[in-house]
Every structure is written in C-alpha cells, then in structure tokens.
Amino acid sequence: MSQAIDDLKQEHDAILFALDILDRMVARVDAGPPVDPQQVGSLLAFLHEFADTCHHGKEEGLLMPALLDAGIDRDAAPLRRMLDEHAQGRELVQLMRAAALPMLRGAEFAAAARAYAALLRGHIAHEHEVLFPLAEARLSTAQLDNLFDAFAIHESEVIGPGRHEALHEMLGELGEKYADTAATAAARHRPAADTHSRPRDQPSVW
C-alpha cells in the first residue's frame, strides 16, 4: 500500500474512533445522564476540522484531481458518491451543532448523530473497498508519492503545524471520558503520529 493511501486510512481510524465516542454520547442522551455540551462541542469541532477540513479536503482537493488527471470521469460513481456523502456529512454536522449548542436538545441531536455515524461508516467502507483500490490501480508510484507530499503541505497550510497532533490529543481525552467507547474502539484507534516526518520506507507507528 502506498503511503498516501495509508495516510488516508489512518485518518479513517481516527474518524471511526470519533464515531464510537459519538455513539456513546447518544447512548447517554437516551439513558438520561447529562452530557457536557462542551464535550459535544469538542467532538463536533474534531469532526469539522479533522474529518472534513483536513481529511475530506485531501480527498477532494488532492486525490480527486489526481484521479481526474489519470482519466477517471468526474461523474464516475466512486467520485460522485464521495462528493455527495461529504456534502451530506457537512449538513448532518450542522444539524448536530444546532441541536447541541448552546443547549442540548437530545432527540434532535441523537437523530442527526445516528444518521451521521451510519453515513460515515458506510462511506469509509466504500472508500476502502472501491475508491482507494481504484487510486492505487490508476496512479503511478511517483504520483502516489507526490500525493503523500501534497498531503503534508495541505495539513500545514489548512490546519496549521502541530494541529493534527492536538486534535488527536483532544480525541484521546474524549475517549477517556467515554471509557466504554474507548475500550470497544481501542483496536482501531492508534496514538497520533506525524506520518509525514518519517522516511518513506519507515513503517507507521500510529
């Protein structure tokens, strides 16, 4: 697997961990114990800044143009589905935010959160099964290496140096607060590391 695709899959691990925390928040809302709005706000900030701005930004702004240059049609099903689901996800994050802040409206938040979690899990599975294999089949080794380097520039310019690690630290703290979620998702979530600072032949230590 190329480092570019591995980078995107590692980010999916973190997003899936965030979705498990979101599930636990919804379970608490359903059961009645109070959920700290600040914690909800932190998780929504992660989903907006990391999942959408950083990760989806890489897919839409860098991976997709590379695939278009390789001859994939803009309206091809994998690309169209990616764009459509990214847009749906943004709408659902806005609904969650409107239902959570400044005062949590439990039923509205839970409905949007369940829809978002289902959407993103299906979206990630489809990318692993269809979009990413397509990218590795159609892009050369040099193109994938250039894409990986472009990802590092994107992170630095879009979310800023060190912000990637700070967002993962915030997510880890939320995982500790929602311990049941952290336990069930531990196999998927790995500590944050800067994958762009290691040599190309050095394996990830995420």
ABEGO torsion letter per residue (X at the ends): XBAAAAAAAAAAAAAAAAAAAAAAAAAAAAAGBBBBAAAAAAAAAAAAAAAAAAAAAAAAAAAAAAAAAAGBBAABAAAAAAAAAAAAAAAAAAAAAAAAOABBBAAAAAAAAAAAAAAAAAAAAAAAAAAAAAAAAABBAAAAAAAAAAAAAAAAAAAEBGAAAAAAAAAAAAAAABAAAAAAAAAABBBBBBAAABBAABBBAX
